[in-house]
Amino acid sequence: MLSAMKRTILSLYLVLLCFSLSAYSIIPQEVEQPFDSTQELSKIDFLKPLAANQESWVDQTSISLMTVGPGDPLYAWFGHSALIVKQPSGTQIMYDWGIFDYDQENFYLNFARGRMYYYVVASEASWRIQEAIDEMRDVKIVELNFPKEAKFALIAFLQKNIKTEYSTYLYHFYYDNCATRIRDIIDFATHGEFSAWASIVPSQGSYRQLTMQNLIHSPALFWVLDTLQSRIIDTRLNRYDELFLPEKLHQAVVDFTYADGTRLVAEEHILQDTSEENIRFTVGNKLVNYDWAYWLFGLSLALLLGLIGKKFPALRRVAFGLLMVGLAALGSLLLFMMVFSDMDMTYFNENILFLNPLLLIPAFSFLIQKKQSSRFLAYCSAIMLVLLVLKWFVPAFALQDNLRTIAVLLPTYILGSAFQSRSKGEKR
């Protein structure tokens, strides 16, 4: 009976291992974008001469970039960007690419698959501005200095953009969001000068390093999201790439000048600055490395489990077992995202080699079996140790910045495999 159970577990082990390895090497699939604004922008003539009445109308309008600082909900931690058009009548219309609808058909299925469909909507700007102020968020508005022809063409594009067939787009956190849509609009309106200027300036870091600054105030949540994302977000960026963050976009717009020395920003207004009030987390201007903190946590967790094991061996088995169940659940989520979702930032994730559903095997060993027979934690520990050595000596293996994941897991895996080996020796 025991032998048959071992064969069953071994078979399951091999099947899941093959499945995990196939997920590690998954080939991303192209997903159709319902409305690609860059393609539509490329069709517009931003140099087309204006009639006298059009020129007079444009002189009485203005286009501004509004930047809102982080809010309390998770989706608001990175801030927000929108464009505001002030018409000759004095009415201010906000164009906002950050709208999603929970009542959308198949919303939760699309969310699970990584297909987040967002909308651009036009609304009266005054109440939206007041809403952000009431939420005690930073609010900054800069009026943009565009040539008359570009301003007129841009407003026509915005009006077309809110029609039903042009209003929906496939959201991507890094490549296509409320800030990147505006970034591209500004680039076309400046005849490519904006991207030419920003693209030659190196960024501070990668997508992972930049987003860390907005997430690190919640270390546990950051670790989970950090673990689920692969080396795809670890490439070095230029300044144009980093403008997926609203605050980065605001600063780039403020810094940019045309070739003739004219500034893009005509006027700047700070409607609310909460930096001195300590209402919520602040985002630092400099990148900070927090690897040491996760190594300290990983070692402390292993030490705590070790001390528990000395005094309460039964409690040790339960603690390790429940921990493995939780990690197996996280590994299952990672496997699902790699195989069944369109979240390309999870593809080619080497964490799947030691964080996957197979952790249910040591969980079963700790919680159910009296004899600790699983060696899976020892294998995972060996994989992580080999990866650490390769990352140190072979730069090609350091493409994925997952040291924080390894830092938390490795000490506990080593301790768990040691307990299992000791238990096996005691049972013989």
DRENMI-248923 format. One record per residue (C-alpha): residue in three letters; z, x, y. Coordinates in steps of 0.001 Angstrom, whole numbers, padded with zeros to 6 digits, always signed. Layout:
DRENMI-248923
AlaZXY/...
end
This chain:
DRENMI-248923
Met+000000+000000+000000/Leu+000968+002772+002422/Ser-002117+004765+001500/Ala-004365+001781+002201/Met-002697+001297+005587/Lys-003272+004963+006427/Arg-006938+004675+005505/Thr-007251+001584+007692/Ile-005615+003324+010644/Leu-007813+006407+010150/Ser-010953+004256+010064/Leu-009891+002482+013247/Tyr-009140+005849+014806/Leu-012638+007152+014099/Val-014366+003974+015290/Leu-012478+003896+018563/Leu-012953+007632+019057/Cys-016719+007279+018717/Phe-016632+004297+021072/Ser-014595+006282+023591/Leu-016955+009243+023444/Ser-019942+006980+023952/Ala-018225+005571+027032/Tyr-017641+009084+028329/Ser-021372+009760+028269/Ile-022540+006336+029453/Ile-025785+006205+031439/Pro-025332+004131+034636/Gln-027575+001107+035021/Glu-029300+000065+038210/Val-027914-003130+039732/Glu-030133-005140+042035/Gln-028966-005374+045657/Pro-029555-008955+046943/Phe-030045-007736+050501/Asp-030627-004068+051259/Ser-030119-003825+054993/Thr-031610-000328+055257/Gln-034908-001586+053855/Glu-034905-004464+056325/Leu-033938-002167+059207/Ser-036813+000167+058338/Lys-039256-002685+059069/Ile-038010-003141+062641/Asp-039628-001461+065622/Phe-036715-000316+067776/Leu-039156+001069+070384/Lys-041146-002117+070979/Pro-041560-002697+074735/Leu-039820-005755+076170/Ala-041171-008487+078356/Ala-039571-008875+081778/Asn-037488-011887+080732/Gln-036328-010083+077571/Glu-035310-007029+079579/Ser-033362-009180+082006/Trp-031559-010895+079133/Val-030690-007599+077450/Asp-029231-006235+080685/Gln-026662-009035+080555/Thr-025630-008417+076932/Ser-023512-005774+075286/Ile-022933-004609+071717/Ser-019531-003233+070741/Leu-017923-001778+067652/Met-014509-003198+066807/Thr-012241-001150+064558/Val-009107-002687+063083/Gly-006404-000533+061535/Pro-004799-001019+058103/Gly-003100-004323+057279/Asp-000559-005394+054686/Pro-002731-006701+051773/Leu-004246-004079+049479/Tyr-007805-004950+050508/Ala-006812-004302+054156/Trp-005276-000856+053631/Phe-008478+000861+054719/Gly-008973-001079+057940/His-012037-002993+059039/Ser-015188-002702+061161/Ala-017298-005347+062881/Leu-019899-005630+065624/Ile-019425-007846+068668/Val-022318-009105+070795/Lys-021386-010376+074253/Gln-024018-012820+075452/Pro-025031-013551+079080/Ser-022949-016737+078941/Gly-019863-014653+078245/Thr-019554-015829+074637/Gln-018638-013054+072207/Ile-020040-013273+068673/Met-018562-011117+065919/Tyr-020732-010018+063007/Asp-018504-009239+060033/Trp-019695-007792+056703/Gly-016264-007949+055044/Ile-016129-011564+053858/Phe-015653-012589+050221/Asp-014971-015998+048709/Tyr-012591-016715+045812/Asp-014434-019997+045228/Gln-017727-018223+044705/Glu-019364-019053+041370/Asn-018175-016650+038628/Phe-016041-014792+041188/Tyr-013478-013435+038719/Leu-016093-012552+036097/Asn-018117-010714+038732/Phe-014962-008981+039958/Ala-014159-007778+036427/Arg-017714-006502+036038/Gly-017645-004712+039362/Arg-020132-007056+041010/Met-018429-008012+044247/Tyr-020718-010150+046394/Tyr-019769-010052+050058/Tyr-021143-011954+053044/Val-021906-011268+056654/Val-020796-014084+058926/Ala-020984-014711+062644/Ser-017939-016176+064377/Glu-016420-016433+067827/Ala-014851-013034+068419/Ser-011853-013932+070581/Trp-009804-015610+067865/Arg-010697-012895+065351/Ile-009472-010242+067754/Gln-006280-012200+068416/Glu-005771-012656+064679/Ala-005796-008883+064158/Ile-003403-008408+067075/Asp-001037-011057+065692/Glu-001056-009207+062352/Met+000228-006167+064254/Arg-002792-004040+063399/Asp-004411-001425+065607/Val-007418-002841+067459/Lys-010010-000704+069262/Ile-013311-001791+070814/Val-016023+000556+072060/Glu-019133-000649+073844/Leu-022234+001029+072434/Asn-024856+002530+074681/Phe-028257+001716+073152/Pro-031699+001808+074766/Lys-032789-001661+075902/Glu-035525-001921+073276/Ala-033146-000917+070499/Lys-030469-003315+071720/Phe-032880-006267+071740/Ala-034233-005439+068266/Leu-030710-004958+066943/Ile-029500-008343+068182/Ala-032559-010004+066624/Phe-031703-008269+063338/Leu-028085-009476+063507/Gln-029184-013051+064097/Lys-031523-012849+061110/Asn-028828-011157+059040/Ile-026587-014236+059010/Lys-029223-016535+057514/Thr-028480-017600+053944/Glu-031092-015448+052232/Tyr-029921-012336+054121/Ser-026186-012920+054279/Thr-025119-011867+050762/Tyr-024957-008281+049564/Leu-023515-006398+046614/Tyr-020391-004655+047866/His-019591-001082+046910/Phe-016386+000468+048179/Tyr-017939+003866+048929/Tyr-021648+003255+049479/Asp-022050-000250+050872/Asn-019237-001943+052765/Cys-018343-003366+056176/Ala-018397+000113+057764/Thr-021486+001598+056073/Arg-023595-001436+057031/Ile-022707-000849+060683/Arg-023140+002918+060312/Asp-026727+002394+059144/Ile-027443-000114+061915/Ile-026230+002390+064519/Asp-028378+005089+062945/Phe-031564+003005+063176/Ala-030724+001936+066725/Thr-030377+005616+067714/His-033702+006407+065983/Gly-031991+008519+063331/Glu-030154+010782+065737/Phe-026756+009556+064517/Ser-027341+010507+060865/Ala-029107+013756+061790/Trp-026051+014774+063799/Ala-023425+013663+061269/Ser-025211+014859+058122/Ile-025056+018539+059059/Val-021299+018423+059655/Pro-019194+019039+056504/Ser-016603+016420+055671/Gln-012944+017209+055176/Gly-013193+016434+051479/Ser-014452+014134+048746/Tyr-014319+010346+048453/Arg-011174+010738+046345/Gln-009424+012983+048855/Leu-010289+010772+051811/Thr-009137+007532+050203/Met-005944+009211+049001/Gln-004660+009231+052571/Asn-004727+005417+052671/Leu-003193+004956+049217/Ile-000619+007711+048766/His+002135+005628+050397/Ser+002074+003725+047075/Pro+002203+006658+044602/Ala+002134+004577+041404/Leu-000820+002411+042458/Phe-002676+005470+043700/Trp-002124+007210+040345/Val-003589+004245+038442/Leu-006642+003977+040701/Asp-007011+007756+040737/Thr-006959+007846+036934/Leu-009568+005097+036569/Gln-012114+006944+038730/Ser-014271+009812+037543/Arg-015905+012938+038868/Ile-018542+010795+040616/Ile-016206+010509+043621/Asp-015377+014230+043685/Thr-018587+015547+045228/Arg-018325+017253+048598/Leu-019393+014965+051449/Asn-020865+015383+054883/Arg-019592+013526+057919/Tyr-022153+010739+057581/Asp-020953+010048+054019/Glu-017339+009712+055100/Leu-018173+006882+057488/Phe-017415+004357+054757/Leu-013943+004402+056308/Pro-013691+002310+059498/Glu-011511+004796+061364/Lys-013914+007637+060533/Leu-016800+005523+061815/His-014958+004815+065071/Gln-014236+008501+065653/Ala-017813+009540+064867/Val-019164+006957+067325/Val-016794+008282+069994/Asp-017854+011884+069321/Phe-021618+011319+069161/Thr-023968+012081+072032/Tyr-027740+011687+072199/Ala-030023+014699+072417/Asp-030150+014277+076203/Gly-026353+014473+076431/Thr-025739+010752+076942/Arg-022706+009429+075085/Leu-023099+006597+072586/Val-019861+005062+073831/Ala-020204+003402+077211/Glu-016627+002077+077388/Glu-013568+002294+075140/His-010718-000209+075038/Ile-007546+000097+072954/Leu-006230-003444+072659/Gln-003290-002570+070430/Asp-001808+000686+069152/Thr+001072+000375+066676/Ser+001401+004077+065819/Glu+004770+004375+067566/Glu+006251+001223+066041/Asn+006381+002283+062345/Ile+005231-001148+061201/Arg+003499+000169+058074/Phe+002167+003389+056625/Thr+000260+005830+058784/Val-002901+007684+057774/Gly-002783+011407+058467/Asn-005670+013283+060057/Lys-005348+016216+057658/Leu-005779+016123+053897/Val-002621+016845+051936/Asn-002458+017931+048304/Tyr+000102+015920+046312/Asp-000518+017485+042885/Trp+002882+019156+042948/Ala+004639+015791+043334/Tyr+002946+014371+040230/Trp+003744+017507+038209/Leu+007367+017124+039284/Phe+007340+013456+038284/Gly+005727+014200+034911/Leu+008265+016889+034088/Ser+011161+014697+035266/Leu+009960+011785+033133/Ala+009712+014007+030069/Leu+013188+015447+030750/Leu+014640+011946+031089/Leu+013049+010816+027826/Gly+014340+013973+026170/Leu+017902+013350+027315/Ile+017695+009725+026171/Gly+016449+010892+022791/Lys+019394+013220+022224/Lys+022018+010548+022762/Phe+020131+007444+021671/Pro+017421+008263+019090/Ala+016606+004580+018479/Leu+016224+003954+022208/Arg+013952+006986+022399/Arg+011564+005416+019879/Val+011496+002154+021819/Ala+010964+003922+025160/Phe+008121+006056+023830/Gly+006595+003099+022017/Leu+006560+000860+025086/Leu+005216+003687+027219/Met+002361+004207+024753/Val+001594+000474+024790/Gly+001357+000551+028587/Leu-000880+003619+028540/Ala-003037+002092+025813/Ala-003510-000963+028048/Leu-004567+001306+030914/Gly-006881+003190+028568/Ser-008379-000102+027379/Leu-009038-001089+030996/Leu-010722+002255+031607/Leu-012861+001837+028492/Phe-013884-001664+029572/Met-014816-000497+033053/Met-016880+002383+031669/Val-018763+000325+029104/Phe-018987-003220+030414/Ser-018758-003009+034219/Asp-021040-001828+037007/Met-018273+000238+038603/Asp-020144+003524+038599/Met-017109+005376+039960/Thr-015567+005029+036473/Tyr-018503+006498+034521/Phe-018273+009984+032948/Asn-014474+009868+033193/Glu-012992+012635+031064/Asn-009614+010863+031111/Ile-010963+008627+028334/Leu-010546+011571+025953/Phe-006751+011304+026099/Leu-006146+007885+027688/Asn-007707+005129+025580/Pro-006846+002277+023175/Leu-006090+004803+020424/Leu-002669+005247+022005/Leu-001736+002089+020125/Ile-001538+004328+017047/Pro+001434+006406+018307/Ala+002867+003193+019812/Phe+002795+001641+016323/Ser+004279+004818+014901/Phe+007198+004781+017337/Leu+007936+001060+017264/Ile+007172+000020+013679/Gln+007063+002922+011279/Lys+010277+004616+010250/Lys+008350+007771+009466/Gln+006625+009227+012516/Ser+003243+010029+010959/Ser+000862+009940+013953/Arg-000508+013194+015328/Phe-002556+011571+018073/Leu-000264+012729+020890/Ala-000560+016306+019628/Tyr-004357+016025+019707/Cys-004281+014571+023218/Ser-001937+017313+024381/Ala-004289+019938+022991/Ile-007250+018330+024775/Met-005414+018356+028105/Leu-004297+021962+027664/Val-007863+023032+026882/Leu-009110+021140+029952/Leu-006534+022864+032142/Val-007618+026291+030899/Leu-011295+025456+031381/Lys-010691+024076+034874/Trp-008904+027276+035785/Phe-011449+029745+034391/Val-014740+027771+034246/Pro-015599+026015+037539/Ala-018144+023741+035814/Phe-015230+021992+034084/Ala-013382+021414+037352/Leu-015799+018759+038615/Gln-013305+015946+038079/Asp-010134+016134+040127/Asn-007775+014659+037542/Leu-004884+017099+037693/Arg-002529+014313+038816/Thr-003364+012295+035710/Ile-002772+015285+033448/Ala+000394+016196+035359/Val+002026+012849+034570/Leu+000846+012559+030959/Leu+000935+016069+029512/Pro+004725+016729+029536/Thr+005425+013326+027956/Tyr+002664+013728+025357/Ile+003988+017157+024348/Leu+007531+015822+024080/Gly+006386+012783+022096/Ser+004402+014906+019642/Ala+007418+017209+019254/Phe+009656+014239+018435/Gln+007136+012990+015894/Ser+006885+016416+014233/Arg+010671+016723+014084/Ser+010942+013205+012628/Lys+008413+014077+009940/Gly+010428+017176+009023/Glu+013646+015188+008826/Lys+012095+012605+006482/Arg+010834+015182+003972/
end
